[in-house]
């Protein structure tokens, strides 16, 4: 919650812009480190959630690793100063140059999603006279109970190796000389708020582990991905997830063997709540059955509502008038450029400052220049 003094200061900044609460980010990172360290777990930050340099530097300074899904993210993580030994590289379509970048910098692991990818990594590593660590991304067929666009662990998804193909993959792996099986990788989806999905994942991992150990294959690392969700409805009441319950579930149910490490790839849960998109009202327009609050931020600045029908809490920071319902829309020439319908807000007028909350993940990083608009500037709480 921003103070009146802070709101007055921010009202003088040209909108739209992203605003990051660095104190909340620090508290969130401290919490995740405390709860994961209690079990000796290792956390890699999912760079795709937010690749802002200051955010990345803060996360790196807390000692987290980096989970990357493109060569560009690998390059950025290395530039920021992440230890290559803490960088893991996932993704179904790694280009040769991206694989070579990882090999040249001796990153920790490639999360491999198919036999053809495994063979290409082996070929490129062999040309360099090196051996690449790989983890097999297994599709556990666990329903994350989230939006179908961000569900990744079902058999019908493009991600991962299906379990019935695992024996064939293991056989092919044994024939390759320039890749080394380091572990297993799983990721069932994103914005998961029901921990039951993670319980099901743990049980499935236990089954797969038993199958592998029966074939005398010992994965040194089990990487269970990320996907932990946040409270978009009540960001002030729940500024961070219950990391204690999250890590305790894995400790209670996942059957790690002596010498194994458990790794996580958390993104949204670390950065989402620290970010806010601030925008001003351009016009209030009366419709037939509704009123439109037209803001100067658009779907190019925050695409989640248009892409996922995602909810973000919208607040009028500068009005204390009587409440009414508004459709909060942007200036982009698309009907999907809408941040919320029938949003209950105090009486709104031109120039009011609006906050679109919980935008620290998949906000700035997904911004585009559609309609030739500029990417919003980022500002930080310790600058005001």
C-alpha positions in Angstrom: 0.0 0.0 0.0 1.5 3.3 -1.1 1.5 6.3 1.3 -0.2 9.6 0.3 3.2 11.2 0.2 4.5 8.5 -2.2 1.4 8.8 -4.3 1.9 12.5 -4.6 5.5 12.0 -5.7 4.5 9.3 -8.3 1.8 11.5 -9.7 4.4 13.8 -11.1 6.1 11.0 -13.1 5.1 10.5 -16.7 2.8 7.5 -17.1 2.6 4.6 -17.8 5.5 3.2 -15.8 6.4 0.1 -13.7 7.1 0.7 -10.1 9.0 -1.8 -7.9 8.8 -2.1 -4.2 12.3 -3.2 -3.4 11.6 -3.7 0.3 9.0 -6.2 -0.5 11.2 -8.0 -3.0 13.9 -8.2 -0.3 11.5 -9.6 2.2 10.2 -12.2 -0.3 13.7 -13.3 -1.2 14.7 -13.6 2.4 11.7 -15.7 3.1 12.3 -18.1 0.2 15.9 -18.5 1.2 15.1 -19.1 4.8 12.5 -21.8 4.1 14.4 -23.6 1.3 17.7 -23.5 3.2 16.0 -25.2 6.1 16.0 -28.4 3.9 19.1 -27.8 1.9 17.1 -27.1 -1.2 18.4 -25.0 -4.1 16.3 -22.4 -5.9 16.9 -21.0 -9.4 15.1 -17.9 -10.3 13.0 -18.2 -13.5 14.4 -15.3 -15.5 11.4 -15.3 -17.9 9.2 -13.8 -15.1 11.1 -10.5 -15.0 14.5 -9.8 -16.6 14.8 -6.2 -15.3 18.5 -5.7 -14.5 17.9 -4.3 -10.9 15.6 -7.2 -10.1 18.1 -9.7 -11.4 21.0 -8.2 -9.5 19.0 -8.2 -6.3 18.1 -11.9 -6.8 21.7 -12.8 -7.7 23.0 -11.1 -4.6 20.7 -13.3 -2.5 22.6 -16.4 -3.8 19.9 -17.8 -6.1 20.7 -19.6 -9.3 19.1 -18.8 -12.7 16.6 -20.8 -14.7 16.7 -19.8 -18.3 14.5 -20.7 -21.3 16.5 -19.0 -24.1 20.1 -18.3 -25.0 19.3 -14.6 -24.5 18.3 -15.3 -20.9 21.5 -17.3 -20.4 23.5 -14.4 -21.8 21.7 -11.9 -19.5 22.2 -14.1 -16.4 25.9 -14.4 -17.1 26.2 -10.6 -17.7 24.5 -9.9 -14.4 26.9 -12.1 -12.6 25.0 -15.3 -11.9 27.4 -18.2 -11.3 27.4 -20.5 -14.4 27.3 -23.4 -12.0 23.9 -22.2 -10.9 22.5 -21.7 -14.4 20.1 -24.3 -15.9 18.7 -24.1 -19.4 15.3 -25.4 -20.4 13.1 -25.0 -23.5 11.8 -27.3 -26.2 13.5 -25.4 -29.1 17.1 -24.6 -28.2 19.1 -23.3 -31.3 22.6 -24.5 -31.9 24.1 -21.1 -30.9 22.2 -21.2 -27.6 23.5 -24.7 -26.8 27.0 -23.6 -27.7 26.7 -20.6 -25.5 25.8 -22.8 -22.6 28.6 -25.3 -23.4 31.2 -22.5 -23.7 30.2 -21.1 -20.3 30.0 -24.5 -18.6 26.5 -23.9 -17.3 25.2 -26.4 -14.7 22.7 -28.3 -16.8 20.6 -28.5 -19.9 17.0 -29.6 -19.3 16.4 -31.9 -22.3 12.9 -32.4 -23.8 13.4 -34.9 -26.6 15.8 -37.4 -28.2 16.6 -35.2 -31.1 17.7 -32.4 -28.7 19.7 -34.9 -26.7 21.5 -36.0 -29.9 22.3 -32.4 -31.0 23.7 -31.4 -27.5 25.9 -34.6 -27.7 27.1 -33.7 -31.2 27.9 -30.1 -30.3 29.6 -31.0 -27.0 31.7 -33.7 -28.8 32.9 -31.1 -31.3 34.2 -29.0 -28.4 35.7 -32.0 -26.6 33.5 -31.6 -23.6 30.7 -33.4 -21.8 27.4 -31.6 -21.1 25.3 -32.2 -18.0 21.7 -33.0 -18.9 18.5 -33.5 -17.0 15.6 -35.3 -18.7 12.4 -33.2 -18.5 9.7 -35.8 -17.8 6.1 -35.1 -18.5 4.4 -36.4 -15.3 0.8 -36.0 -16.6 -0.2 -34.0 -13.5 -3.0 -31.5 -13.8 -1.9 -28.1 -12.4 -5.5 -26.9 -12.3 -4.6 -23.6 -13.8 -5.2 -21.7 -17.1 -4.7 -24.1 -20.1 -2.2 -21.7 -21.7 0.1 -22.1 -18.6 -0.4 -25.8 -17.9 2.7 -27.7 -19.0 2.7 -31.1 -17.4 -0.1 -33.0 -19.3 0.5 -35.6 -22.0 -1.1 -33.3 -24.6 1.4 -30.5 -24.0 4.4 -29.8 -26.2 6.7 -29.9 -23.2 8.8 -32.8 -21.9 9.3 -36.5 -22.5 6.3 -38.7 -22.0 6.8 -41.5 -19.5 6.1 -44.3 -22.0 9.1 -43.0 -24.0 11.5 -42.9 -21.1 13.0 -46.3 -21.6 13.8 -45.5 -25.2 15.4 -42.2 -24.1 17.5 -43.9 -21.5 18.7 -46.5 -24.1 19.7 -43.7 -26.5 21.4 -41.8 -23.7 23.6 -44.8 -22.9 24.9 -44.7 -26.5 25.9 -41.0 -26.4 29.4 -40.2 -25.1 29.3 -36.4 -24.7 26.3 -36.0 -22.5 26.0 -37.0 -18.9 22.8 -37.7 -17.1 22.7 -35.4 -14.1 19.1 -35.6 -13.1 15.4 -35.3 -13.8 13.4 -32.2 -14.5 9.7 -31.6 -14.0 7.4 -28.5 -14.4 3.7 -28.9 -14.3 2.5 -25.3 -14.9 2.2 -21.8 -13.6 0.1 -19.8 -11.1 -0.6 -23.0 -9.0 -2.4 -22.1 -5.8 -3.6 -25.6 -4.8 -0.7 -27.5 -3.2 -2.5 -30.8 -4.0 -1.1 -30.5 -7.5 2.4 -30.6 -6.0 1.5 -33.5 -3.8 0.5 -35.4 -7.0 3.8 -34.4 -8.6 5.8 -35.7 -5.6 4.0 -39.1 -5.8 4.7 -39.3 -9.6 8.4 -38.5 -9.1 8.6 -41.2 -6.4 7.3 -43.7 -9.0 9.7 -42.6 -11.7 12.6 -42.7 -9.3 11.8 -46.2 -8.3 11.7 -47.3 -12.0 15.1 -45.7 -12.6 16.7 -47.0 -9.5 15.5 -50.5 -10.6 17.6 -50.0 -13.7 20.6 -48.8 -11.6 20.2 -45.2 -12.8 20.8 -42.7 -10.0 19.7 -39.1 -10.7 21.9 -36.7 -8.6 19.4 -33.8 -9.0 15.7 -33.8 -8.9 14.4 -30.5 -10.3 10.6 -30.0 -9.7 10.3 -26.7 -11.5 8.2 -23.9 -10.2 4.8 -22.5 -10.8 3.8 -21.5 -7.3 1.1 -18.9 -7.5 0.3 -15.7 -5.8 -2.9 -13.9 -4.5 -3.9 -11.5 -7.3 -7.2 -10.7 -5.5 -5.6 -9.5 -2.2 -2.0 -8.4 -2.8 -1.8 -6.3 0.4 -3.2 -9.1 2.6 -1.0 -11.8 1.0 2.1 -10.1 -0.3 4.0 -13.4 -0.6 3.0 -17.1 -0.8 3.4 -19.5 2.1 6.9 -20.7 1.3 7.1 -22.6 4.5 4.1 -24.9 3.6 5.4 -25.2 0.0 8.8 -26.5 0.9 7.5 -28.6 3.8 5.2 -30.5 1.4 8.2 -31.6 -0.7 10.1 -32.6 2.4 7.2 -34.7 3.7 6.2 -36.5 0.5 9.1 -36.5 -2.0 11.4 -39.5 -1.3 14.9 -38.1 -1.9 17.7 -40.6 -1.7 21.0 -40.0 0.2 23.2 -37.8 -2.0 20.4 -36.3 -4.1 19.7 -32.6 -4.3 16.2 -31.1 -4.8 16.0 -28.0 -7.0 13.3 -25.5 -7.7 12.6 -22.9 -10.4 10.5 -20.1 -8.9 9.7 -16.9 -10.8 6.2 -15.3 -10.3 6.1 -16.1 -6.6 9.3 -14.1 -6.0 8.7 -11.0 -8.0 5.0 -10.6 -8.9 3.8 -8.7 -5.9 6.6 -6.2 -5.8 5.6 -4.7 -9.2 2.8 -2.2 -10.0 1.9 -0.7 -13.3 1.0 3.0 -12.8 -1.2 4.7 -15.3 -3.4 7.8 -15.5 -7.0 8.3 -16.7 -7.2 10.0 -20.1 -11.0 10.1 -20.4 -14.2 8.8 -18.7 -16.7 7.7 -21.4 -20.3 6.8 -20.8 -21.4 3.7 -22.6 -24.9 2.2 -23.0 -24.8 0.1 -19.8 -21.3 0.9 -18.4 -18.8 3.6 -17.9 -15.3 3.3 -19.4 -12.2 4.5 -17.6 -9.7 5.0 -20.4 -6.1 4.8 -19.2 -2.9 5.6 -20.9 -1.5 2.1 -20.3 -2.3 -0.5 -22.9 -2.2 -4.2 -23.5 1.3 -3.7 -25.0 2.4 -2.7 -21.4 0.6 -5.5 -19.7 -0.7 -8.3 -21.9 -1.8 -10.8 -19.3 -5.4 -9.8 -19.1 -5.8 -10.0 -22.9 -3.7 -13.2 -23.3 -4.8 -15.2 -20.3 -8.0 -13.4 -19.2 -5.9 -12.8 -16.1 -7.2 -10.7 -13.1 -5.2 -7.8 -11.7 -6.5 -5.7 -9.0 -7.1 -2.1 -10.2 -7.0 0.8 -7.7 -7.7 4.5 -8.1 -5.0 6.1 -5.9 -6.1 9.7 -6.0 -9.9 9.7 -5.5 -12.0 9.2 -2.4 -15.4 9.8 -4.1 -18.5 7.6 -4.2 -18.0 4.1 -5.7 -19.2 3.1 -9.1 -18.4 0.4 -11.7 -16.1 1.0 -14.6 -14.6 -1.0 -17.4 -10.9 -0.1 -17.3 -9.6 0.0 -20.8 -6.5 1.1 -22.7 -5.9 3.1 -25.9 -4.8 0.2 -28.1 -6.9 -0.4 -31.2 -8.0 -3.9 -30.0 -11.2 -4.8 -28.2 -9.1 -7.1 -26.0 -7.3 -4.0 -24.6 -9.1 -4.2 -21.3 -7.7 -4.5 -17.7 -11.0 -5.2 -16.0 -14.7 -5.1 -16.4 -17.2 -3.7 -13.9 -14.4 -2.8 -11.6 -15.7 -1.1 -8.4 -13.8 2.2 -8.1 -14.2 5.6 -6.4 -15.5 8.3 -8.7 -13.0 8.7 -11.5 -11.9 11.7 -13.5 -9.3 12.7 -16.0 -5.8 12.7 -14.5 -6.5 10.3 -11.7 -3.6 7.9 -10.9 -4.5 4.2 -11.2 -2.4 1.3 -9.9 -2.6 -2.1 -11.7 -1.3 -4.5 -9.0 0.8 -7.7 -9.0 2.6 -6.9 -12.3 6.1 -7.7 -11.2 5.9 -11.0 -13.1 5.1 -11.2 -16.8 4.5 -7.5 -17.0 7.5 -5.5 -18.0 9.2 -8.5 -19.5 6.3 -9.2 -21.9 5.8 -5.5 -22.9 5.9 -4.7 -26.7 5.9 -1.7 -28.9 2.6 -2.6 -30.6 1.0 0.6 -32.1 4.7 1.9 -32.0 4.2 2.7 -28.3 7.3 3.0 -26.1 8.2 0.4 -23.5 7.3 1.8 -20.0 10.1 3.1 -17.8 10.9 1.3 -14.6 11.2 3.1 -11.2 12.1 1.7 -7.8 10.9 2.4 -4.3 14.4 3.4 -3.0 14.5 6.2 -5.7 11.7 8.1 -4.1 
